[in-house]
């Protein structure tokens, strides 16, 4: 019996290793931000996924909760000029972690990120970290992190000159540092 269980685990591990998690991650994000297609996005997800935006505690749990979140608060609800620039990607056995910058003009409500805040018309460059966990080749969950003070400073709700916070400088420094050539050993 132990051999059979071990064989199943090895087979499952090989199958997971053969799955291109980065490609699934990219398809998921494309469906969200380019296609604006909730049904296609959900096809990339496990049966009972969850999405958790850490700074604002927004998202959804379970298939119905995620569909509701995507339909009413996220997919197709971002500013038209939203653009994502990946800084780095780490792919593990069952998860992908992307470090990225999201650029947009705050010209429409962004419920999940700025609940209750009217559009300001200001440009935003916001570093993010997205941790996407997979189960059976499908997205099981997403944990999305950003610095809420950074976005609030950029839309004018926090005076960064009076607090130890930064705004768009976070993104600028991250892009600059990621583009520098590393010295050769």
PyMOL commands that set and color helices and strands:
alter all, ss='L'
color gray80, all
select helices_A, chain A and resi 2-18+21-33+38-43+62-74+148-154+160-162+169-179
alter helices_A, ss='H'
color red, helices_A
select strands_A, chain A and resi 45-53+58-61+83-91+95-105+123-135+138-146
alter strands_A, ss='S'
color yellow, strands_A
deselect
rebuild
show_as cartoon
